[in-house]
């Protein structure tokens, strides 16, 4: 590492400690942009992305962004905020209010967002497609919706503890389920929850693939367990979110209230467990606004790469995403946009980075 690189390393450390000057923030922003444009090696770009994401996570909670895209040029006019925002100038800041679709895209086909919907597969293998006009299902002695109406064709759900049921959402679907013990589960898109039609006397256990938010009905002496990729979460009277998609870099469990153990490690509310490669556990403070955004009907990004962003977009809009230029995968963005918007609104805002163009062809999104 040459002297110039060492200089920037020190400035990064100063920024993360809150000890930087406005001039250093300006230099860092230029440095990040130069690195992102010049480097073509994925590993090196990944290192830059990780550093920028750390900066974003420090900056984002303090932002009060107007309902429009904020650019570096506009930010630089606000002298009092210069030190806080300039290093994030390479990002786009998004808000849904007041945003619009560019005129050039008006004639282009659009894709609607996801909606309520799910399937329950009974113990005998019979699939029951749930009503998309309902928001949730209740599993008891009979299968009903949350409003009390009977699920058409559901009949009586098997009542033996040895019958396994599977609740699943496809891409573009979301649904809620009340389990036999009263525990409520929100399932995000492309997720599966497997559970018995009746829990045993001494243990309640379910298996999750994808993402789910749990509000567990606490029972003394009968703990609730969720098994997922590399993790076993034990409820001690709690609400938590588990994200464990196959394409995620690290499965996460976030405790929002109460108490829980993850692989026998105790968590307190607001903490998040990351399951790293090799099985190593890392505990950190969670960004709850971001973790629970999907339940609130939003996308919230804190310096994610476009590759990470489009994974979530792909699941919600049920589309495939192709990157025409591999380097665009590493462009980082941040902001908030409603999941109720059509996909073009999301793509339009991504294009305001000035770094990419997105086209729609059927259900394929190409990022140029």
Order of alpha helices (4+ residues) and beta strands (2+ residues): alpha-alpha-alpha-alpha-alpha-beta-beta-beta-beta-beta-beta-beta-beta-beta-beta-beta-beta-beta-beta-beta-beta-beta-alpha-beta-alpha-beta-beta-alpha-beta-beta
